[in-house]
Amino acid sequence: MVQMEPHFKVRANETYGEFIVEPLPRGYGQTIGTPLRRLLLSAVPGTAVTSVYIEDVLHEFSTIDGVKEDVMQIILNLKELVVKLHDDEPVTLTLRVEREGPVTAADFELPPNAEVINKDLHIATLAGKGKLVMEVRVEPGTGYVPAEIHNTKDRINSIPVDAIFTPVRRVAYRVEDTRVGQETDLDRLVLRIWTDGSISPKEALDTAVLSLRTQLSVFGSEIEVLEDQFPPMPAAVIPSTSTQAPVAAAEPKKTEPDVAHISLDSLDLSSRVLHSLQEEGIDSVNALLALSERDLKKVGGIGEKSLGEIAEQLAAKGLKLKE
């Protein structure tokens, strides 16, 4: 087979990108697509709210006079805040509103190195003489960091927040057949990326590719070979020098795929749903199938919309939740 140079096609905007690579040797579509999807959902740095201070509020189970939403709902709204930082330093956003009506992300006062992407995000609703004064700390990071990890000692009564830093909302890929002339045994990889707008899909892909390249580079570097640290190779696997015909090995018994070892990454779930499940220790399809919809509703961050997404992805593989 003649080695062919792959071509890269892009169709993208600020929050969605479709990337096509073809032609690839048969099997390379899955080989490239799987690690890229995992890295896009876990290794791309972003920003997140890590703590919130609200005037006259001691904990997240409080209510505020003149404010329709309770503190827990306000914090849930703030988790959706998308902030783009122009450097790697944490920032504090301040808000002071003393008027009746809705409060949105556009009401925040920002430092010079920060930019709010979703300014129309609803934060709270004030009634009558309601007042809302808060400080929101936003930090850069990667992956998921639980609330108890954040240091809030620098601000008394500051409430730590679970942080999902990844700016990549969802990643999906598919592998299609393609051909070049008479060569038909080729792959086309179609990779689709959704982001929150703080980073473009192309920038996210570049970061994931760089991360993968960095991890793989160790195999091509100069390393010290420590053969003496391994036990002798078992005689059974040492090639025989005998002239006798080799005895045919018994064919391995074919077994059905074990869903216990299938990662949740095999499901095309959004990053938020994926992180919510993994936070509860649900890290395989088998663990997910052991739960009912009622069980999943008890998982933080899983609502009706998330349940529908999970059921849809399981159905695509001929699976369903526990009745």
C-alpha positions in Angstrom: 0.0 0.0 0.0 1.3 3.4 -1.0 1.6 5.8 2.0 -0.7 8.9 1.3 -0.3 12.3 2.9 -3.5 13.1 5.0 -5.4 16.3 4.3 -6.8 18.4 7.1 -10.1 20.3 6.6 -11.7 22.7 9.1 -15.1 24.3 9.5 -15.3 26.3 12.8 -16.4 29.4 14.6 -15.9 30.6 18.2 -17.8 27.7 19.9 -18.1 24.8 17.4 -15.6 23.2 15.0 -15.7 20.3 12.6 -12.3 18.8 11.7 -11.8 16.2 9.0 -8.6 14.2 8.4 -8.3 11.9 5.4 -7.1 9.6 4.0 -5.8 7.6 7.0 -4.7 3.9 7.0 -7.4 1.5 8.1 -7.8 1.6 11.9 -6.0 4.9 12.3 -9.2 6.8 12.7 -10.0 5.1 16.0 -6.4 5.2 17.1 -6.2 8.9 16.7 -9.8 9.8 17.6 -10.0 8.1 21.0 -7.0 9.7 22.8 -7.8 13.1 21.3 -11.4 13.0 22.7 -10.1 12.1 26.1 -7.5 14.8 26.1 -9.9 17.4 24.9 -12.2 16.7 27.8 -9.5 16.5 30.5 -6.3 18.2 29.5 -7.3 21.6 28.0 -6.9 24.4 30.6 -9.7 26.8 31.3 -11.2 28.9 34.1 -13.8 28.3 36.7 -15.4 30.0 39.8 -13.6 28.5 42.8 -15.2 30.5 45.7 -17.9 33.0 46.3 -18.3 35.7 49.1 -21.8 37.2 49.5 -22.3 39.9 52.0 -24.2 38.8 55.2 -24.2 35.2 54.1 -22.4 32.5 56.2 -23.0 29.4 54.2 -24.5 28.0 51.0 -27.8 27.0 52.7 -28.8 30.6 53.5 -31.4 32.9 52.0 -31.0 36.7 51.3 -33.7 39.2 52.0 -35.1 40.7 48.9 -33.5 38.1 46.6 -35.7 35.6 44.9 -33.1 32.8 44.6 -31.5 31.2 47.6 -27.7 31.1 47.9 -27.4 27.5 46.6 -29.2 28.5 43.3 -27.0 31.6 43.0 -23.9 29.4 43.2 -25.3 27.0 40.7 -25.9 30.0 38.3 -22.3 31.2 38.9 -20.9 27.8 38.0 -22.1 28.6 34.4 -20.1 31.8 34.3 -17.5 31.8 31.5 -14.5 34.0 32.0 -11.5 34.4 29.7 -8.3 35.4 31.5 -5.5 37.1 29.5 -2.8 35.7 31.9 -2.5 32.9 34.4 -3.3 34.8 37.5 -6.5 34.3 39.5 -8.9 37.3 39.6 -11.8 38.5 41.8 -15.0 39.8 40.2 -17.1 42.2 42.3 -20.8 42.8 42.1 -22.9 45.4 43.9 -26.6 45.8 42.8 -29.2 47.7 44.7 -32.1 47.9 42.2 -35.2 45.8 41.5 -35.0 43.4 38.7 -32.6 40.7 37.2 -28.9 40.6 37.9 -26.7 39.2 35.1 -23.0 38.6 34.5 -22.9 42.0 32.8 -23.2 43.6 36.2 -19.8 42.4 37.4 -16.9 44.8 37.7 -13.9 43.2 36.0 -10.1 43.6 36.4 -8.2 44.5 33.2 -7.1 40.9 32.5 -10.5 39.3 32.6 -13.4 39.1 30.2 -16.9 37.7 30.7 -18.0 35.7 27.7 -21.7 35.0 28.6 -22.7 38.4 29.9 -26.4 37.6 29.6 -26.1 34.8 32.2 -28.8 35.1 34.9 -27.3 35.4 38.4 -30.3 36.4 40.6 -33.5 38.5 40.8 -33.9 41.4 43.2 -37.3 42.5 44.5 -38.2 45.8 46.3 -35.3 47.0 48.3 -33.2 43.9 47.7 -29.4 44.2 47.6 -26.8 41.8 46.4 -23.1 42.3 47.1 -20.6 39.6 46.2 -17.1 38.8 45.3 -16.4 35.9 43.0 -12.9 34.3 42.7 -12.0 32.9 39.2 -8.9 30.8 38.8 -7.2 29.0 35.8 -6.9 25.2 36.0 -7.5 21.9 34.3 -10.0 19.1 34.9 -12.2 18.9 37.9 -11.3 20.2 41.4 -13.7 19.5 44.4 -14.7 22.4 46.6 -12.8 21.1 49.7 -9.5 21.5 47.8 -9.9 25.3 47.3 -8.2 27.5 49.9 -10.7 30.2 51.1 -8.8 31.3 54.2 -8.0 34.6 52.6 -11.7 35.7 52.8 -13.8 35.0 55.9 -17.2 33.5 55.1 -16.1 32.7 51.6 -17.9 29.6 50.2 -15.8 27.2 48.2 -17.2 25.9 44.9 -16.7 22.7 42.9 -14.8 23.7 39.8 -14.9 22.2 36.3 -12.2 24.0 34.5 -12.4 22.4 31.0 -13.6 24.9 28.4 -14.6 22.0 26.1 -18.3 21.2 26.5 -18.5 18.2 24.3 -16.5 16.1 21.8 -17.7 13.6 19.3 -16.0 11.8 16.5 -16.8 9.2 13.9 -14.7 7.2 11.5 -16.0 6.8 7.9 -14.8 4.8 4.9 -13.0 6.8 2.2 -11.1 6.1 -1.0 -8.3 7.6 -3.1 -8.4 6.2 -6.6 -8.4 2.5 -6.5 -7.3 2.4 -2.8 -10.5 1.9 -0.8 -9.2 0.5 2.5 -8.9 3.9 4.1 -10.3 5.9 7.0 -11.8 9.4 7.3 -11.8 10.9 10.8 -14.5 13.5 11.5 -13.9 15.2 14.9 -16.5 17.7 16.3 -15.7 20.0 19.2 -18.0 22.3 21.2 -16.4 24.9 23.6 -17.8 27.6 26.0 -16.4 30.4 23.9 -13.4 31.2 26.1 -11.3 29.2 23.7 -11.9 28.3 20.1 -12.3 24.7 19.0 -9.1 24.9 16.9 -7.2 26.2 20.0 -8.6 23.4 22.1 -7.5 20.8 19.4 -4.0 22.3 19.2 -3.6 22.0 23.0 -4.8 18.4 23.0 -2.5 17.5 20.1 0.5 19.1 21.8 -0.3 17.2 25.0 -0.5 13.9 23.2 2.8 14.6 21.3 4.5 15.5 24.6 3.5 12.3 26.2 4.5 10.2 23.3 7.9 11.9 22.9 9.3 9.8 25.8 9.4 6.8 23.5 11.8 8.5 21.1 14.1 10.0 23.7 17.4 8.8 24.9 16.7 6.6 28.0 18.8 4.2 30.1 17.9 0.6 29.5 17.7 -1.3 32.7 17.4 -4.9 31.5 19.0 -6.3 34.7 16.0 -5.2 36.7 13.6 -7.6 34.9 13.4 -11.3 35.8 14.6 -13.8 33.1 12.1 -14.4 30.3 10.0 -17.5 30.9 11.2 -20.5 28.8 7.7 -20.9 27.4 7.9 -17.7 25.4 11.6 -18.0 24.2 11.5 -18.8 20.5 12.6 -22.4 19.9 15.6 -23.2 17.7 14.4 -26.8 17.1 13.9 -27.9 13.5 10.7 -29.7 14.5 7.5 -28.3 13.3 5.9 -26.1 16.0 2.8 -27.3 17.7 -0.2 -25.2 16.8 -1.4 -23.1 19.8 -5.0 -23.6 20.9 -7.2 -20.8 19.6 -8.2 -18.5 22.5 -11.8 -18.8 23.6 -13.9 -16.0 22.2 -15.7 -14.1 24.9 -18.4 -11.5 24.8 -17.2 -7.9 25.6 -17.2 -7.2 29.3 -19.0 -3.9 29.9 -17.3 -3.7 33.3 -14.2 -2.6 31.6 -15.7 -0.2 29.1 -14.9 3.4 30.1 -17.5 6.1 30.2 -15.4 7.8 27.6 -16.9 5.4 25.1 -20.2 7.2 25.5 -20.6 10.5 23.8 -21.5 12.4 27.0 -21.0 16.1 27.6 -18.0 17.0 29.8 -20.3 18.3 32.6 -22.3 15.0 32.8 -19.1 13.0 32.5 -17.5 14.9 35.4 -20.6 14.6 37.6 -20.7 10.8 37.2 -17.0 10.4 37.8 -17.2 12.6 40.9 -19.5 10.0 42.3 -17.2 7.1 41.4 -19.2 6.0 38.4 -16.4 5.5 36.0 -17.5 2.6 33.8 -20.5 1.7 31.7 -21.1 -1.3 34.0 -21.3 0.9 37.1 -23.8 3.1 35.2 -26.0 0.2 34.2 -26.3 -0.8 37.9 -28.2 2.4 38.6 -31.8 3.5 37.9 -33.0 6.9 36.9 -34.1 7.5 40.5 -30.5 6.7 41.6 -29.0 9.0 39.1 -31.2 11.9 40.2 -29.4 11.8 43.5 -26.1 12.5 41.8 -25.2 16.2 41.9 -25.4 17.9 38.6 -27.7 15.2 37.0 -31.2 16.5 36.1 -33.8 15.5 33.6 -31.8 16.9 30.7 -28.7 14.9 31.8 -30.8 11.7 32.3 -32.1 12.1 28.7 -28.5 12.4 27.4 -27.4 9.3 29.3 -30.3 7.2 28.2 -29.8 8.3 24.6 -26.1 7.3 24.6 -26.8 4.0 26.2 -29.6 3.2 23.7 -27.1 3.9 20.9 -25.1 0.9 22.2 -28.2 -1.3 22.8 -28.1 -0.7 26.6 -30.4 0.9 29.2 -30.4 1.9 32.8 -31.7 -0.4 35.6 -35.5 -0.5 35.8 
